[in-house]
Amino acid sequence: MQLTVLGATGPIGRRVLEQALAAGHRVTVLVRDAARLPQRDDERVTVVVGDAARAADVAEAARGSQALICALGPGKDYRSTLATRTAGPVLEAMAAAGVGRLVWLSALGSGGTARRQSLFQAGASKLVMGTLMADKGVADETIARSDRDWTIALPVMFGNGRATGGYQAIPVDGTRGRVGGRIGRAEVADFLLSAATSGRWVRRRVILTR
């Protein structure tokens, strides 16, 4: 497939790119700084330099793709408004470019999903990342109200390690109970890529944990 990846220089996005290339896909990436992308000279990778908060830049990167994976993250900025600054432009750009499939990286604890976190993780999120999770929640609702074929990924706390395929994907709707644990970034990347390329989990919010 031809895919577009936002956040390809970040800790999850770079794993999405690596896994996509290993699986034989071609990828267009939107990055602020091409020098940070190890695969910038790979013939299977098209690099667009721009800002994910600008619809025109995202549209340039999305044209010709069959799916867009947004793996943007705030780093250690727990007061970041990146999610709300990019949700609208991403949707606008996808409509302009004629791309219907969107896989959106959020986090368990965003908006109303805090009720599904373990008590420990819910308390930690509220204390340390309350502003960030609220922002992600608003962005998630923007995505969910759109007419795109979206999937919203909600990983629990991150750990490290290689993708094993042994993680759990738990739909928010239709299931109950709190979910804790950790998940590796490579495993999250595996879910984002598989959702984008398989057509599974369309218009679903999915919790990811081991």
N, C-alpha and C positions, 0 to 999 in steps of 0.2 A: 504494500500500500504506500501511498504518499501521505505523510503525516506532517502536521505542524506542532512544534513543541515550544511552549513559552516557559522560561525559567531553566533553560538547558545548561546553564553554568552553575546552578544551585545544587544542593546535596541530593535532591531527589530527581530533578530534571536531568542531570548529567547521567544518572543511572537509566532513566527512561531512554535517553539517546543511545547509550551503549547497548542496551537490550534491543532497541528497535533496529539498529544496524546489524547486530548479531543475528536477528531474525530475518534479515533480507529486505527490510523496508527502506524507503528513501525518506529523508526528513528535511523539512525547512525549519530553521530555528530563528527566533527573534531574540537578539541579545543587545545589551547596551555596549558591550566591549568585546569585539570579536577576538581580541588577543587572549581572552580568558577561555576560549573554546579549543580544546586540544584537537578536535576533528575538523577545524575550519578549512583544511586543505583536502579533506576527503571528498571525492567526486560524488558521493551519495548524499552529501550534506550541502544544502543551500543556506547561506547565512544572510539574514537581513538585520541590519543594525538599526535599532529604534527603541521605542518606549511602549511597553504593553498598556500604558494608560492612554495611548493615542490610537484611536480607531483606524486611522489611515495606515499607521505602521503595522498594526495587527492584520489588517486586510491584505496588505502586500505580502505578508508572510503566509497568510491562509490560502491565497488563490491557488487553485489546482489540487488542494489537499482533500482527502476523503474524511479526515477527522482532525480535531484540534485537541491537544492535551495541554491543559494549563497546570503546570507544576510550580508556579510561583510561590515563594515563601518569604516571610518577613525577616529571616535570620534571627537575631537575638533582640530585635526591636519589638518589645511586647506592647507598644503603643502604636504599632503600624496601622495605617489605613489602606494598605496596598490592595486588599481584597475588594473594598468598595470602590477604589479608584480605577480598578481594572475590569470589574464585572460588566459594567455598561458598555465600555469601549469594545470589549471582546465580543459581546453579543451583537453589537452594531456591525463590527467588522465581519463576523461570520455571515451575517445576513447579506452584506455587500458582496462577499466573496462566494456566496452560494454554498457554504459549508454547513451541514446540518448536525454533525455529530460532535459533541463536546464532552470531554471528561475533565472534571474540575476538582482540584485538590483543595480540601478544606481541613477540618480537624474535628474529632469527637470533642464536644464541649462547646462548639459554635452554636450561638442562638439557643433554641429550645432543646438541642441534643445533649445539654448538660445533664438532663434527667437520665440519660443512658450511661453516663460515666460511673466508674466505681466511686465510692464516697471519697476515698483518698484523692483520686485524680480530679474529681469535681472541686474539692476544697482547694487543691493546689492551683488549679486553673483560675478559680475565682480570685484567689489572693494575688497571684502573680500575673495572670494573663487575661484579666477581666475585660479590659479595653479591646485587646486583640480578638478575643472570642466573640465579643459583641459585634465587632466590625465584620468578622467572618460570617456571623449569622445573618447580617443584613445582606451581604453579598450572596450568600447561599439562596436566600429568598428571591433575590433578583434573578438568579439563574433558574430557579425552580418555576418562576412565573413566565419564563420565556417560552418561545415555540421551538426551541432547539431540542434535539434528542440528547438530553443531558444525562450524565451520571455524576453524582457528588460523592467523592471518596472522603471518609471520615476516619482516619487512622487514630489509634490510641497513642500513648507516649512512644517516642522513638527509641529504638535500640540500634545496634549495629549487627553486622553479620551478612552473609551471602543469602541470596534468595533461595529458599528451600521448596517453595510451592506448598508448604504445609500450613500456611496461615489461613485464618477464617475470614470469610466475607459474610457479614450479617446484615440483612436489610433492616433499616430503621422501622419501616412500616411493616406490620404483620408480625413483629416479634416484640418481646417485653424483657425487662430485666436490665440490670446494670452490667457493663462490660469494662474490664480492666486489662491489665497486662501490658506488654510492649510489642512492638513490631519493628522489624528492620526496614531501613529506607529502601534497600534493594527489593524487598517484598512489596512495599507500597508501589514502587516503580513497576513491578511485574503486574500488579492489579491494574494500574492506569493504562498500561500498554495493552493488556489482554482485553480490558473493557472496550478500548477504542477500536481494536481490530476484530473483535468477535461479535460486537453488537449486543452483548449481554448487559443487563442492568440498566436498560434505557428508562429514563425518567424515574430513577430510584436513588435514594440516599443509602450508602452502604458503609457500615462500620468495619474497620479492618483491625484484626488482632491476631496473635498467634494462638 
